[in-house]
Amino acid sequence: MAKEDNLNPAWKKGESGNPSGRPKGSKNRSTIAKYWLNIEQKTKNPLTSEVETMSQEDSITLAQIKKAKDGDVSSYKALMDSSYGAPIQQIEQTQENYDFTNLTKEEVKEILKENGEHEE
């Protein structure tokens, strides 16, 4: 059973739970990742086998393309999703319309039972 003290917040209304917050000047993960992905270096292009100057992002993308060309289906799917967006999964739904106005309560229950509907 929960203790009553645990149900109350440790701070008062209008007071921050993290008064210091994030330190000024600290970078978020996205900023750091973008910085390192843009670092350029000379590396062998896996598609042309030539040494080129390219960003880490380009190098990683080319490696992914090479894997897809070599038959890695998950690499191909990742590239397609990145390039064109993931496909939308569609669900086809059909519904039968019933006129319940002239049916008895028992007849309605039977129709619902036949269609796997929940009985009230």
Protein Blocks (a to p, Z undefined) as FASTA:
>chain_A
ZZfklmpcfbdehiafblnopaehiacfklmmmmmmmpccddddfklopacdddfklmmm
mmmmmmmmnopaklmmmmmmmmnopaddddddddddddfklpcfklmmmmmmmnopacZZ
